[in-house]
């Protein structure tokens, strides 16, 4: 991955928050002076401006001499893609021996999503169905070998 020059400024008040991210796009013939000019202008923004001005006014204030390309706004929404199926796939990748050891030690396997705080609990029946065998017995050495 290419490392791109980037300038980020964030600010917050009791009522609002705002930020400015300016990033140099990859170009065939880089112009260091142009980037320096843009970065210098971006550094002049105040915290007050970030939380009080809308995007168009802020961009005009900073870059009216060379108008920037502004993309259409898109709504921001929270979305986590975790699911019980994806957690099951992850457990399968860990392997029966590892999962069986946790099951033996704790009585169940619990996975927490750090993004959305969902909790997935797999009991012994769930784990056995997932691996198609008695995983706990195999870990104890009482059943079939874990593949």
PyMOL commands that set and color helices and strands:
alter all, ss='L'
color gray80, all
select helices_A, chain A and resi 32-42+47-52+55-63+84-94+96-106+124-131+135-140
alter helices_A, ss='H'
color red, helices_A
select strands_A, chain A and resi 6-12+17-23+109-112+119-122
alter strands_A, ss='S'
color yellow, strands_A
deselect
rebuild
show_as cartoon
